[in-house]
């Protein structure tokens, strides 16, 4: 069995998990495996570290399955779309399961919040760290107790969240970010954090909606028994793809600013 580290741009996909009639990252991986003649359908032992939502990207999504010795990251990339790149691999023992055997997972969220107060953000996040029932920060109805670790720092106009746990319930990271941002910008009082962590349901206007998905990145999945080796050819391919993506999106941001500024200067339309 072999485990693969996989990086991907989440924006073209409707999440990781295979779904009917829409493109997903898992579709791309399983289609590549089939195109290489490894197996039809789902390979034996197949599992992934996590099921990222639509729009979420990854550096270290981890998939593992039974495959021949020649199937290394560069070979897998030959049948993957450019937006999905395997870049490292590890031999895994029999019975390894990429979901159940992950000791922890880490996400980074790039939150645009130029008006946010970092000290208030740090105070709100400090209350969320540790073991809590996060039932008010997920649509899930059971198994919602998690032990959260994390930090937040400022980079220019952004608050950068790095959050780690043994596992995350659905939308937990995005709702944690949403709650902390609301406190940091003054849209919510710090007391709301304690209320959200309490036993009573907090719903409706008082509830916590998820932050947008596209600024979220799965950056790590820890497996103490595995030693990953970087495939230099595959890693270079991944770097080239994502450097090109960065350049295109940076240019797109400049174009959007140009249009916005010219509309404002020409017609006196001011941002709210």
Helices and strands as residue ranges (DSSP letters): E 2-8, G 10-12, H 25-35, E 47-48, E 57-65, H 73-77, E 84-91, E 104-112, H 118-128, E 130-133, G 135-137, E 145-155, E 158-165, H 172-185, H 191-196, G 204-206, E 216-222, E 229-230, H 232-267
